């Protein structure tokens, strides 16, 4: 899903050359993209972050009707706010448009297996201001909470999984934010993803 025909066609040609991958539809804006997704019910959707109507808005709408679908954002650059919002939306993949076709294909294969991939350059951009390793300051329980945040769990889900109260979860998150010098749970989730928590994996090599 991209508003530039040349980009859409280039990605489509690269994917169609792979025997076990099939392109079932393309679109140039959010509304058209949602219609294509609902009609074709693809396993994975590649979305331009800045397509007309918004790539993240497309993901929000499509997930309401097709929650099992996985989404990979493909963009030329991204701000800290956009990356954090993508983490909040539990976007499955985040790839820069400068990536080689084989890199994109590798990300698609990872995402198809239920894994999450964020381009190291994107993660480094956000986390470069925090060069120390504060993980040693976290308790075992706080690391469990961080793991749950990486997987997108809300306070209720985390409480149920760890057999503690929601109020206790809130207190742990507050302690985590203080120790990691982060502003909110979204930044904590991004920190967790970048440090290997949850189901996140980086490409080999």
Buried (B, 14 or more C-beta within 10 A) or exposed (E): BBBEEEBBEBBBEBBEEBEEBEBEBBBBBBBBBBEBBEEEEBEBBBBBBBBBBBBBBBBEBBBEEBEEBBBBBBBEEBEEEBBBBBBBBBBBBBBBBEBEBEBBBBBBBBBBEEBBBBBEBBBEBBBEEBEEEBBEEBEEBBBBBBBBBBBBBEBEBBBEBBEBEBEBBBEBBEBBBEBBEBEEBBBBBBBBBBBEBBBBBBEEE
